[in-house]
């Protein structure tokens, strides 16, 4: 340790902005002492992490300020991305990569006696998202900044994440995700940027001072939303955009009158109730209270975000008529779709804009991304709930719907069935507001997220709307950022790519095509295998330390990590493992390649069947991993608490990527893209972006099985009888019988009975229908793995042909096709 470490370096410009190791070192000492008041003698590893994080943030702040100043001084359009989730992942390593100072930071920390990798590992996973939707939003923020697109991400600053997953006795147990417990060095809270959001109450019709008809919403209570900003730095550019998340607070956090009267509980009750809005990500929405909170959360962040845009419009001195010229707002799924009604309310009620003009502004501003074809995922809200919570918004939706249905009747006279299907109010049974319909009517563009998904969207759930407005429907296939999921996650591969194709691939993934010319070079194949083996050894170490299971890095790593859901069909994978296990027990000499099956993902707390699938996987693992007759040739691992942090060492280690959802059910998928970029081969159905992955990599480099979406629908129409498939397939019947026998549940014959009965008598996602083809496809995987030269060549080609799936390409399409927005370069100047 250097002799002068006991004295803090001066808090001057170089210590806060220069990128060399010495300046970083002095900046860390400054922040350790000046910000945290931690003497070196008692500084903990977390103190050192915080000091380094603040020092990295310091180097981002000048870029952040320059970006804000550039946008303020220019006439430009800003892309506003509204999402209920932003699964941004740990920030320290990512920001070091984007600044290009990982080596400098490593040297600086080494001079202070600290290990950079150890400090990076201490960072908590930000509990701001759950699955692919939130991770996609985070990838898009990365690309928006890297492509220098003026943009802001808007969402909720959840105090607690959805939950930490603990596996106890094979079952998922939900633990509180206290991600903010030790502080968040990346956010800057801006108390002066706050807005009031109304709830409940009633509306009152009156005339304003000019005698104009108007409606006044008199709320039962109000909540204040306070901005919490996180810098989103682009890769090796000066652009640093903003992720603005809203924290809920009480308008008056303490009632002194109640306190003085002795009612201590009532004095702070409003504060407790108000802060509940941003307390936890996605409450269980089965009970009525959960539904109410979720709707309130969505309205809260949408209202704050739109009010913020209007404030920025006023700051620039622009008239309200210019709103859609200055802002384009993308709704990430139906969660922010209340923006259609809220923007109308803000314009008509608050700004006295005539209805028709307000409607043109609203439709000119908003665009909607649909992420699902599953009916249960297309949000609806019961009218009593909606009316009690957002009475004025419901009135506006009724008026939008009345005008829209008049248009439908004019286009399709006498077609009452079409009118009922397209109405924003579902009249069947309990009346409900259809949020996807509201979004489709109130936005100028609607896009799906993969070519197949976009086509099915127009053919199924949005068919009537696509017939009415065919020009409004578009496709933008999802993408993921290669900076986090290759440069940061897979440094060994990144170094090999730099040496082989040049460093520019990280911002132009199509350059990886140059790898194709090396796919038959024996020396390059050896280098490729060494990188993969090293990544597998790292994952094996994590598996051992986390689960206690010993796995061999030389085995085929067969990985399925994603949200646990019946349509994603983790239980199909489990059935194959049981079948393979049975084969090896019958014939120990069977030529089966050693294989390690790795699962990961969370089940929604109230989703009993998904949680039972997790229990089955762990039950199979307990038996298979401890059966001496298998001699370690099969290993099964459920890796707990799958998140971005864990994903960064899981994706690079995969040999085989399981993308086995029922055709027509997965909108796109993004894990499939991350696996492909890191050289994993895909076994999958023609579902979501799998279709395009197969087109890009070539059918000979993709393991395809299963029915197509049209075949699935045909079988459904003909009357699917899953028990017939079990009766006609001995191995399938044996696997199901072994599961219900109690073999994987310590003799409990009832534990998995609901799962097996569901498969035999309902099987809504056609697991049994696709089983035989899946097993046959796995045989092709086994054969390919035995030819290591062929397998490595296929792995190289998967990476080489993954360029289409960069989020940079996706954002470029949004900018050109939907947002009509151009890049703006930021010059770094002293501010």
C-alpha positions in Angstrom: 0.0 0.0 0.0 1.4 3.4 -0.9 2.8 5.5 1.9 0.6 8.5 1.2 -2.7 6.6 1.3 -3.5 7.9 4.8 -4.0 11.4 3.3 -6.8 12.1 1.0 -5.9 13.5 -2.4 -7.3 16.9 -3.2 -10.9 17.0 -4.4 -9.8 18.7 -7.6 -10.8 18.2 -11.2 -8.3 15.5 -12.1 -9.3 13.3 -9.2 -12.9 13.4 -10.4 -12.6 13.4 -14.2 -9.2 12.0 -15.4 -9.2 8.4 -16.5 -5.6 7.3 -15.7 -4.9 4.9 -12.8 -3.4 7.5 -10.5 -6.3 9.9 -10.8 -8.7 7.0 -10.2 -6.7 6.0 -7.2 -6.9 9.5 -5.8 -10.6 9.7 -6.6 -11.3 6.5 -4.7 -9.5 7.9 -1.6 -11.4 11.2 -1.9 -14.7 9.4 -2.0 -13.8 6.9 0.7 -13.0 9.8 3.1 -14.9 12.8 1.9 -18.2 11.1 1.0 -18.3 8.1 3.3 -16.1 9.3 6.2 -14.4 5.9 6.3 -10.8 5.9 7.5 -8.6 3.3 5.7 -8.0 1.3 8.8 -11.7 0.3 9.2 -12.9 0.4 5.6 -14.8 -2.7 4.6 -14.8 -4.2 1.2 -18.3 -2.7 0.6 -16.8 0.7 1.6 -14.2 0.3 -1.1 -16.9 -0.8 -3.6 -18.9 2.4 -2.9 -15.8 4.6 -3.1 -14.9 3.1 -6.5 -18.5 3.3 -7.7 -18.7 7.0 -6.8 -15.4 7.6 -8.6 -16.6 6.0 -11.7 -19.9 8.0 -11.5 -17.8 11.1 -11.1 -16.3 10.4 -14.5 -19.8 10.0 -15.9 -21.3 13.2 -14.5 -19.5 15.7 -16.8 -20.8 13.6 -19.8 -24.2 13.5 -18.2 -24.3 17.3 -17.7 -22.9 17.9 -21.2 -25.6 15.7 -22.7 -28.4 17.5 -20.8 -27.0 20.9 -21.9 -26.7 19.8 -25.5 -30.3 18.6 -25.6 -31.5 21.8 -23.9 -29.7 24.0 -26.5 -31.0 22.2 -29.6 -34.3 21.8 -31.3 -34.7 18.0 -31.3 -37.1 15.2 -30.6 -36.6 13.1 -27.5 -37.5 9.4 -27.3 -39.2 8.6 -24.0 -39.3 4.9 -23.2 -42.1 4.1 -20.6 -41.7 0.7 -18.9 -42.9 -0.7 -15.6 -39.5 -2.6 -15.5 -35.9 -1.7 -16.2 -33.7 -4.7 -15.3 -30.5 -2.8 -15.6 -28.2 -5.2 -13.8 -25.2 -4.2 -11.8 -23.6 -1.0 -13.0 -20.0 -0.8 -12.0 -18.6 -3.3 -14.5 -20.8 -2.1 -17.3 -19.8 1.5 -16.8 -16.1 0.6 -16.6 -16.5 -1.1 -20.0 -18.4 1.9 -21.5 -15.8 4.3 -20.3 -13.0 2.1 -21.5 -11.2 2.1 -18.2 -11.4 -1.4 -16.8 -7.6 -1.9 -17.0 -7.0 1.5 -15.4 -9.5 0.7 -12.6 -7.8 -2.6 -12.0 -4.4 -1.0 -11.7 -5.8 1.7 -9.4 -7.4 -0.7 -7.0 -4.4 -3.1 -7.0 -2.3 -0.1 -5.9 -4.8 0.3 -3.0 -4.5 -3.4 -2.1 -8.0 -4.2 -3.5 -9.2 -6.8 -6.1 -11.4 -5.2 -8.8 -13.3 -8.4 -9.6 -14.1 -8.9 -5.9 -15.5 -5.4 -5.6 -17.6 -5.8 -8.7 -19.0 -9.0 -7.3 -20.2 -7.1 -4.2 -22.7 -5.0 -6.1 -26.4 -5.8 -5.5 -28.6 -6.6 -8.4 -31.0 -3.6 -8.8 -34.5 -4.9 -8.1 -36.1 -2.9 -10.9 -37.3 -5.7 -13.1 -38.3 -9.3 -13.4 -37.8 -10.9 -16.8 -37.3 -10.3 -20.4 -39.5 -7.2 -20.7 -37.4 -5.3 -18.2 -34.1 -6.6 -19.5 -35.1 -5.5 -23.0 -35.8 -2.0 -21.8 -32.3 -1.9 -20.2 -30.7 -3.1 -23.4 -32.5 -0.4 -25.3 -31.3 2.3 -22.9 -27.7 1.1 -23.6 -28.2 1.3 -27.3 -30.0 4.6 -27.2 -27.0 6.2 -25.5 -24.4 4.3 -27.6 -26.2 5.5 -30.8 -26.4 9.0 -29.4 -30.2 9.2 -29.5 -31.7 11.8 -27.3 -33.8 9.8 -24.9 -35.1 9.3 -21.3 -36.3 6.0 -19.7 -39.2 6.4 -17.3 -40.4 3.9 -14.7 -40.7 3.2 -11.0 -38.0 3.2 -8.4 -39.0 0.1 -6.5 -37.7 0.0 -3.0 -37.9 -3.8 -3.0 -37.5 -6.1 -6.0 -39.9 -8.8 -6.9 -38.2 -11.3 -4.5 -35.0 -13.2 -3.9 -35.5 -16.8 -4.8 -34.3 -19.4 -2.2 -34.6 -23.1 -2.9 -35.5 -24.9 0.3 -36.2 -28.7 0.2 -36.5 -28.4 -3.6 -39.2 -25.7 -3.4 -39.1 -22.0 -4.3 -39.2 -19.8 -1.2 -39.6 -16.1 -1.8 -37.4 -13.8 0.3 -37.5 -10.0 0.4 -35.2 -8.4 -2.1 -33.6 -5.6 -0.1 -31.5 -4.3 -2.9 -31.3 -0.8 -1.5 -30.3 -1.8 2.0 -26.7 -0.7 1.6 -27.4 2.3 -0.6 -27.2 2.9 -4.3 -24.2 5.0 -5.5 -25.6 5.4 -9.0 -28.8 7.3 -8.5 -29.2 11.0 -7.8 -32.5 11.9 -6.1 -34.0 15.2 -7.3 -36.5 16.4 -4.7 -37.2 19.5 -6.7 -38.5 17.5 -9.6 -41.8 16.2 -8.3 -45.4 15.9 -9.4 -48.7 15.2 -7.8 -50.8 12.3 -8.8 -54.5 12.0 -8.1 -56.5 9.0 -7.0 -60.2 8.3 -6.2 -62.7 10.9 -5.5 -65.2 12.2 -8.1 -65.5 14.6 -11.0 -67.4 17.8 -11.3 -68.6 19.5 -14.5 -68.3 23.3 -14.5 -67.5 26.3 -16.7 -64.1 28.0 -16.5 -63.4 31.7 -16.3 -64.0 32.0 -20.0 -67.3 30.2 -19.8 -65.9 27.0 -21.4 -67.2 23.6 -20.5 -64.7 21.7 -18.4 -64.4 18.8 -16.0 -62.6 19.1 -12.6 -61.3 15.9 -10.9 -61.6 16.2 -7.1 -59.5 13.4 -5.8 -59.9 11.5 -2.5 -56.1 11.6 -2.0 -52.9 12.6 -3.8 -49.4 11.2 -4.0 -46.2 13.0 -4.8 -43.8 11.4 -7.3 -40.1 12.4 -6.8 -37.5 11.8 -9.6 -34.6 9.5 -8.9 -32.1 9.7 -11.8 -29.6 7.2 -13.0 -27.0 8.0 -15.7 -27.1 5.7 -18.7 -23.7 6.0 -20.5 -23.2 5.0 -24.1 -20.2 2.9 -25.2 -17.1 5.0 -25.8 -19.2 8.1 -26.6 -19.9 11.2 -24.5 -23.7 10.7 -24.6 -25.0 9.9 -21.1 -28.8 9.7 -21.1 -31.1 9.5 -18.1 -33.2 6.7 -16.5 -35.7 8.7 -14.5 -37.6 6.5 -11.9 -40.3 7.8 -9.7 -40.4 7.3 -5.9 -43.8 7.9 -4.2 -44.1 10.1 -1.2 -46.9 11.6 0.8 -48.0 15.1 -0.1 -47.9 15.8 3.6 -45.8 13.1 5.4 -46.7 14.2 8.9 -50.0 15.6 10.3 -49.1 17.8 13.3 -52.7 18.3 14.2 -53.3 14.5 14.6 -50.0 14.2 16.4 -50.9 16.9 18.9 -54.3 15.3 19.4 -52.6 12.1 20.4 -53.3 10.1 17.3 -49.8 9.1 16.5 -50.7 6.4 14.0 -53.0 8.6 12.0 -50.3 11.3 11.9 -48.1 9.2 9.7 -50.7 7.0 8.0 -50.8 9.0 4.8 -47.0 8.7 4.5 -47.2 4.9 4.8 -50.1 4.5 2.3 -48.5 6.9 -0.2 -45.1 5.2 -0.2 -46.6 1.8 -0.8 -46.9 2.7 -4.5 -43.2 2.4 -5.1 -42.5 -0.1 -2.4 -42.4 -3.4 -4.3 -42.1 -4.6 -7.9 -45.3 -6.3 -9.2 -47.4 -7.3 -6.2 -49.3 -10.5 -6.4 -52.3 -9.3 -8.4 -54.7 -12.1 -7.6 -56.4 -10.5 -4.6 -58.4 -7.3 -5.2 -55.9 -5.2 -3.2 -53.1 -6.4 -5.4 -54.9 -5.5 -8.5 -55.7 -2.1 -7.1 -52.0 -1.5 -6.2 -50.8 -2.6 -9.6 -53.1 -0.3 -11.5 -52.2 2.6 -9.1 -48.5 1.9 -9.8 -49.0 2.1 -13.5 -50.9 5.3 -13.4 -48.5 6.8 -10.9 -45.4 6.5 -13.1 -47.2 7.3 -16.3 -48.7 10.5 -14.9 -45.4 11.7 -13.4 -43.6 11.0 -16.7 -46.1 12.8 -18.9 -46.1 15.8 -16.5 -42.4 15.8 -16.6 -42.4 16.1 -20.4 -44.9 18.9 -20.2 -42.6 20.7 -17.8 -39.7 20.3 -20.2 -41.8 21.7 -23.0 -42.6 24.8 -20.8 -38.9 25.2 -19.9 -38.1 25.4 -23.6 -40.9 27.9 -24.1 -42.6 25.8 -26.8 -46.4 25.9 -27.4 -48.4 22.8 -26.5 -49.1 22.2 -30.2 -45.4 21.2 -30.5 -45.6 18.4 -27.9 -45.5 15.6 -30.5 -42.7 17.3 -32.4 -40.6 17.3 -29.3 -41.4 14.0 -27.7 -42.1 10.5 -29.0 -43.2 8.1 -26.3 -42.9 4.3 -26.6 -45.2 2.2 -24.4 -43.4 -1.0 -23.4 -46.3 -3.4 -23.3 -49.7 -2.6 -21.9 -48.5 -1.5 -18.4 -48.1 2.1 -19.5 -51.1 2.1 -21.8 -53.0 4.4 -19.4 -50.8 7.1 -21.0 -53.4 7.4 -23.8 -56.1 8.6 -21.4 -53.7 10.5 -19.1 -52.2 12.6 -21.8 -55.7 13.4 -23.0 -56.6 14.5 -19.5 -53.5 16.6 -19.1 -54.2 18.3 -22.4 -57.9 18.7 -22.2 -58.4 19.3 -18.5 -55.2 20.9 -17.4 -54.1 22.8 -20.6 -57.6 23.5 -22.1 -56.7 22.0 -25.5 -59.7 21.2 -27.6 -60.5 17.5 -27.8 -59.7 17.0 -31.5 -56.4 18.8 -31.2 -55.5 16.9 -28.0 -56.3 13.6 -29.8 -54.0 14.5 -32.7 -51.2 15.3 -30.3 -51.8 12.1 -28.3 -51.8 9.8 -31.3 -48.8 11.7 -32.8 -46.8 11.2 -29.7 -47.5 7.6 -28.5 -46.5 4.3 -29.9 -47.2 0.8 -28.5 -45.1 -2.4 -28.3 -47.0 -5.6 -27.8 -45.1 -8.3 -26.1 -47.6 -11.2 -25.9 -50.3 -13.2 -27.6 -51.3 -14.8 -24.3 -54.9 -13.6 -23.5 -54.2 -13.5 -19.8 -51.2 -11.2 -20.3 -53.3 -8.6 -22.2 -54.2 -6.5 -19.2 -57.9 -5.7 -18.4 -59.3 -3.9 -15.4 -62.7 -4.3 -13.9 -64.9 -1.2 -14.2 -65.7 -0.9 -10.5 -62.0 -1.0 -9.6 -61.1 1.4 -12.4 -63.9 3.8 -11.6 -63.1 4.0 -7.9 -59.4 4.6 -8.5 -59.4 6.7 -11.7 -62.8 8.2 -12.2 -61.8 10.9 -14.6 -59.6 8.6 -16.7 -62.6 6.2 -17.1 -64.8 9.1 -18.4 -62.1 9.9 -20.9 -61.8 6.3 -22.0 -65.6 6.2 -22.5 -65.4 9.2 -24.7 -62.4 7.9 -26.7 -64.3 4.6 -27.2 -67.5 6.3 -28.2 -65.8 8.2 -31.0 -63.8 5.2 -32.1 -66.8 2.9 -32.3 -68.6 5.5 -34.4 -65.7 5.2 -36.8 -65.9 1.4 -36.8 -69.6 1.5 -37.5 -69.1 3.8 -40.4 -66.5 1.4 -41.9 -68.4 -1.7 -41.1 -72.1 -0.9 -41.0 -74.3 -3.5 -39.3 -71.3 -5.5 -38.0 -72.3 -5.4 -34.3 -70.1 -8.4 -33.5 -67.0 -6.5 -34.8 -68.0 -3.4 -32.8 -68.2 -5.6 -29.6 -64.8 -7.2 -30.3 -63.1 -3.9 -30.9 -64.6 -1.9 -28.0 -62.3 -0.8 -25.3 -64.9 -2.0 -22.8 -65.4 -5.8 -22.6 -69.2 -6.2 -22.0 -69.1 -10.0 -21.5 -69.5 -10.9 -17.9 -67.9 -8.5 -15.5 -67.3 -5.3 -17.6 -63.6 -4.6 -18.1 -61.4 -2.0 -19.7 -59.2 -3.6 -22.4 -55.9 -1.8 -22.1 -54.4 -3.3 -25.3 -57.3 -1.9 -27.2 -56.8 1.5 -25.6 -53.2 1.5 -26.6 -53.9 0.4 -30.2 -56.5 3.1 -30.7 -54.5 5.8 -29.1 -51.1 5.2 -30.7 -49.9 5.9 -34.2 -47.8 2.7 -34.4 -48.2 -0.8 -33.0 -45.3 -3.2 -33.2 -44.6 -6.8 -32.4 -41.2 -8.0 -31.4 -40.3 -10.8 -33.8 -41.4 -11.4 -37.4 -43.6 -14.4 -36.4 -45.1 -12.6 -33.4 -45.9 -9.5 -35.5 -47.6 -11.7 -38.1 -49.6 -13.6 -35.5 -50.5 -10.4 -33.8 -52.3 -9.2 -36.9 -53.9 -12.6 -37.5 -55.2 -13.2 -33.9 -55.6 -10.8 -31.0 -55.3 -7.6 -33.1 -56.9 -8.9 -36.3 -59.8 -6.4 -36.4 -57.5 -3.5 -35.7 -55.0 -4.6 -38.4 -57.8 -4.7 -40.9 -58.9 -1.3 -40.0 -55.4 0.3 -39.9 -52.9 -2.0 -41.7 -50.4 0.8 -42.0 -50.2 1.2 -38.2 -48.8 -2.3 -37.6 -45.0 -2.9 -37.8 -42.4 -5.4 -36.7 -39.2 -4.6 -34.7 -37.5 -7.8 -33.8 -35.9 -7.5 -30.3 -32.2 -7.2 -29.7 -29.7 -7.3 -26.8 -26.6 -5.3 -26.1 -23.3 -7.0 -27.0 -21.5 -4.7 -24.5 -22.9 -6.3 -21.4 -23.5 -9.8 -22.7 -20.3 -10.2 -24.6 -17.7 -7.6 -23.7 -18.4 -7.6 -20.0 -19.7 -11.1 -19.5 -17.3 -13.0 -21.7 -13.9 -11.2 -21.7 -12.1 -14.3 -23.0 -14.3 -14.4 -26.1 -14.1 -10.6 -26.5 -10.3 -10.7 -26.6 -10.4 -13.5 -29.2 -12.8 -11.5 -31.3 -10.7 -8.3 -31.0 -7.7 -10.3 -32.2 -9.6 -11.9 -35.1 -12.0 -9.3 -36.5 -10.9 -6.1 -34.9 -12.4 -4.1 -32.0 -15.2 -2.4 -33.9 -17.5 -5.4 -33.5 -18.9 -4.2 -30.2 -20.8 -1.4 -32.0 -21.3 -3.2 -35.3 -22.1 -6.8 -34.6 -22.3 -7.6 -38.3 -18.5 -7.5 -38.4 -18.6 -10.9 -36.7 -19.4 -12.4 -40.1 -15.6 -12.3 -40.6 -15.4 -15.2 -38.2 -16.8 -17.5 -40.9 -13.5 -17.6 -42.7 -11.9 -19.0 -39.5 -14.5 -21.7 -38.9 -12.4 -24.4 -40.5 -9.0 -23.3 -39.1 -7.8 -26.0 -36.6 -5.8 -23.5 -34.6 -8.7 -21.1 -34.2 -11.1 -23.9 -33.3 -8.7 -24.9 -30.5 -8.7 -21.3 -29.2 -12.5 -21.2 -29.4 -12.8 -24.4 -27.3 -10.3 -23.1 -24.7 -12.4 -20.0 -24.2 -15.6 -22.0 -23.9 -14.0 -24.5 -21.5 -12.7 -21.6 -19.3 -16.2 -20.2 -19.1 -17.7 -23.6 -18.2 -15.1 -24.0 -15.4 -16.2 -20.6 -14.0 -19.8 -21.7 -14.0 -18.9 -25.0 -12.5 -17.2 -23.2 -9.6 -20.3 -21.1 -9.1 -22.6 -24.2 -9.2 -20.4 -25.9 -6.6 -20.3 -22.9 -4.2 -24.0 -22.2 -4.6 -25.6 -25.6 -4.8 -22.9 -28.0 -3.7 -23.2 -30.0 -6.9 -20.0 -31.0 -8.6 -20.1 -30.8 -12.4 -17.5 -31.5 -15.0 -16.7 -28.6 -17.4 -15.9 -31.2 -20.1 -19.6 -32.3 -20.1 -22.2 -30.8 -22.5 -23.7 -27.8 -20.7 -27.4 -27.9 -21.6 -29.0 -24.7 -20.2 -32.5 -23.4 -19.8 -32.7 -20.2 -17.9 -35.8 -18.0 -18.1 -39.0 -17.3 -16.2 -40.7 -20.5 -15.1 -43.9 -20.8 -17.0 -45.9 -23.7 -18.6 -45.6 -22.2 -22.1 -41.8 -22.1 -21.8 -42.0 -25.8 -21.1 -39.3 -26.5 -18.6 -41.3 -29.7 -17.8 -40.7 -30.9 -21.4 -37.0 -30.6 -20.7 -37.5 -32.5 -17.3 -39.4 -35.3 -19.1 -36.4 -35.8 -21.4 -34.0 -35.9 -18.5 -36.2 -38.6 -16.9 -36.2 -40.5 -20.2 -32.5 -40.3 -20.5 -32.1 -41.4 -16.9 -34.3 -44.4 -17.6 -32.3 -45.4 -20.7 -29.0 -45.3 -18.8 -30.4 -47.3 -15.9 -31.5 -50.0 -18.4 -28.2 -49.9 -20.4 -25.2 -48.4 -18.6 -23.1 -48.8 -21.7 -25.3 -46.5 -23.8 -23.4 -44.0 -25.9 -24.7 -40.9 -24.2 -22.4 -37.9 -24.0 -21.9 -36.7 -20.4 -24.4 -33.9 -19.9 -25.0 -31.2 -17.3 -28.6 -29.8 -17.4 -28.8 -26.3 -15.8 -32.1 -24.6 -15.1 -32.8 -21.2 -13.6 -35.7 -18.8 -13.3 -38.4 -17.6 -10.9 -42.0 -18.6 -10.8 -44.6 -16.0 -9.9 -45.5 -16.4 -6.2 -49.1 -17.3 -7.0 -48.4 -19.6 -9.9 -48.7 -23.1 -8.3 -48.0 -25.1 -11.5 -44.8 -23.2 -12.2 -43.6 -23.7 -8.6 -44.4 -27.4 -9.0 -42.2 -27.6 -12.1 -39.3 -26.2 -10.0 -40.0 -28.8 -7.4 -39.9 -31.5 -10.1 -36.6 -30.3 -11.5 -35.1 -30.4 -8.0 -36.6 -33.8 -7.3 -35.1 -35.2 -10.5 -31.7 -33.5 -9.6 -31.7 -35.1 -6.1 -32.2 -38.6 -7.6 -30.0 -38.4 -10.7 -27.1 -36.6 -9.1 -26.9 -39.3 -6.4 -27.5 -42.4 -8.4 -24.2 -44.4 -8.5 -25.4 -46.4 -11.5 -25.3 -43.2 -13.6 -21.6 -42.6 -12.6 -21.9 -38.9 -13.0 -22.8 -39.0 -16.7 -25.9 -36.9 -16.0 -26.0 -33.9 -13.7 -29.1 -31.7 -13.1 -28.8 -28.3 -11.5 -31.4 -25.7 -10.5 -29.4 -22.5 -10.1 -31.3 -20.2 -7.7 -32.2 -16.6 -8.1 -31.5 -16.2 -11.8 -30.9 -12.5 -12.6 -28.6 -10.3 -14.7 -25.7 -10.8 -12.3 -25.9 -14.6 -12.5 -26.7 -14.5 -16.2 -23.3 -12.9 -16.9 -21.5 -16.2 -16.1 -24.2 -18.5 -17.3 -24.7 -17.4 -20.9 -21.0 -17.7 -21.9 -20.8 -21.2 -20.5 -23.7 -22.7 -22.5 -23.1 -25.3 -25.2 -26.8 -25.8 -25.8 -29.5 -23.3 -25.4 -33.0 -24.6 -24.7 -35.7 -22.5 -26.4 -38.5 -25.0 -26.4 -41.7 -22.9 -25.9 -44.9 -23.9 -27.7 -44.9 -22.5 -31.2 -47.0 -19.2 -31.3 -46.6 -18.5 -27.5 -43.2 -16.8 -27.1 -43.4 -13.3 -28.5 -39.6 -13.1 -29.2 -37.3 -14.2 -26.4 -34.0 -12.4 -25.8 -32.2 -15.1 -23.8 -32.0 -17.1 -27.1 -30.0 -14.1 -28.6 -27.6 -13.9 -25.7 -26.9 -17.6 -25.9 -26.3 -17.4 -29.6 -23.9 -14.4 -29.4 -21.8 -16.5 -26.9 -21.6 -19.5 -29.2 -24.3 -21.7 -27.8 -26.2 -23.9 -30.3 -30.0 -23.7 -30.1 -32.5 -26.5 -29.7 -35.9 -25.0 -30.3 -39.3 -24.7 -31.9 -40.3 -22.3 -34.6 -41.4 -19.8 -32.0 -40.6 -16.1 -31.5 -37.2 -15.0 -32.6 -36.1 -18.6 -33.0 -37.4 -18.4 -36.5 -35.1 -15.6 -37.4 -32.2 -17.1 -35.4 -32.5 -20.2 -37.6 -32.7 -18.2 -40.7 -29.5 -16.3 -39.8 -27.4 -19.2 -38.6 -28.7 -21.7 -41.2 -30.9 -24.7 -40.6 -27.9 -27.1 -40.4 -26.7 -25.2 -37.4 -29.9 -25.2 -35.4 -31.7 -28.2 -33.8 -35.3 -27.8 -34.8 -38.2 -29.9 -33.4 -41.9 -29.6 -32.7 -45.1 -28.4 -34.3 -45.5 -25.1 -36.0 -48.0 -22.6 -34.8 -50.5 -23.5 -37.5 -50.1 -27.2 -36.6 -50.7 -26.4 -32.9 -53.9 -24.6 -33.8 -55.0 -27.4 -36.1 -54.5 -30.0 -33.4 -56.4 -27.8 -30.9 -59.3 -27.4 -33.3 -59.4 -31.2 -34.0 -59.7 -31.9 -30.3 -56.3 -32.5 -28.6 -56.2 -35.6 -26.5 -52.9 -35.7 -24.7 -53.4 -39.0 -23.0 -53.4 -40.6 -26.5 -49.8 -39.5 -27.0 -48.8 -41.0 -23.7 -50.6 -44.2 -24.5 -48.8 -44.5 -27.8 -45.3 -43.8 -26.6 -43.8 -46.3 -24.1 -40.9 -44.0 -23.0 -43.2 -41.1 -22.3 -45.6 -43.3 -20.4 -42.7 -44.7 -18.4 -41.4 -41.3 -17.5 -44.8 -40.1 -16.4 -45.4 -43.3 -14.3 -42.0 -42.9 -12.7 -42.8 -39.3 -11.7 -46.1 -40.2 -10.1 -44.7 -43.3 -8.4 -42.9 -41.0 -5.9 -39.4 -41.8 -7.3 -38.5 -38.1 -7.5 -40.5 -37.0 -4.4 -39.1 -39.3 -1.7 -42.0 -41.7 -2.0 -44.8 -39.1 -2.0 -47.1 -40.3 -4.8 -49.3 -37.2 -4.6 -46.7 -34.4 -4.9 -46.5 -34.4 -8.7 -50.0 -35.8 -9.4 -51.5 -32.3 -10.3 -48.7 -31.7 -12.8 -49.0 -35.2 -14.5 -52.9 -35.0 -14.5 -52.7 -31.6 -16.1 -50.4 -33.0 -18.8 -52.6 -36.1 -19.4 -56.0 -34.4 -19.4 -55.4 -30.8 -20.5 -51.8 -30.1 -21.6 -52.6 -26.5 -22.7 -49.1 -26.1 -24.2 -48.8 -29.4 -26.0 -45.9 -30.9 -24.1 -46.9 -34.5 -24.8 -47.6 -33.8 -28.5 -44.0 -32.5 -29.0 -42.3 -34.9 -26.7 -41.3 -37.6 -29.2 -39.9 -35.1 -31.7 -38.0 -33.3 -28.9 -36.4 -36.6 -27.7 -35.4 -37.4 -31.3 -33.9 -34.0 -31.7 -31.9 -34.5 -28.5 -30.5 -37.6 -30.2 -29.2 -35.4 -33.0 -27.6 -33.1 -30.4 -25.9 -36.1 -28.8 -24.5 -37.2 -32.2 -23.3 -33.7 -33.0 -21.5 -33.4 -29.7 -19.5 -36.5 -30.3 -18.0 -34.7 -33.4 -16.2 -31.9 -31.5 -14.8 -30.3 -34.6 -18.3 -30.1 -36.1 -19.8 -28.8 -32.9 -17.1 -26.1 -32.5 -17.6 -25.0 -36.1 -21.4 -24.7 -35.5 -20.6 -22.7 -32.3 -18.4 -20.2 -34.2 -21.1 -19.8 -36.9 -23.7 -19.0 -34.3 -21.6 -16.1 -32.9 -20.6 -15.0 -36.4 -24.2 -14.8 -37.6 -25.7 -13.1 -34.5 -25.3 -9.6 -35.8 -29.0 -9.1 -36.5 -29.8 -9.5 -32.8 -28.0 -6.5 -31.5 -30.2 -4.0 -29.7 -28.4 -1.3 -31.8 -30.2 -2.7 -34.9 -33.5 -2.7 -33.1 -33.2 0.9 -31.9 -32.1 2.0 -35.3 -35.4 0.5 -36.7 -37.4 2.3 -34.0 -35.7 5.6 -34.8 -36.3 5.2 -38.6 -39.6 3.5 -38.8 -41.6 4.8 -35.7 -39.9 7.6 -33.9 -38.5 9.6 -36.8 -35.5 10.7 -34.7 -31.8 11.3 -35.5 -28.6 11.0 -33.5 -27.2 14.1 -31.7 -23.5 14.0 -30.9 -22.4 15.4 -27.5 -19.1 17.3 -27.1 -17.4 17.0 -23.7 -16.7 20.5 -22.5 -15.9 22.0 -19.1 -19.2 23.0 -17.6 
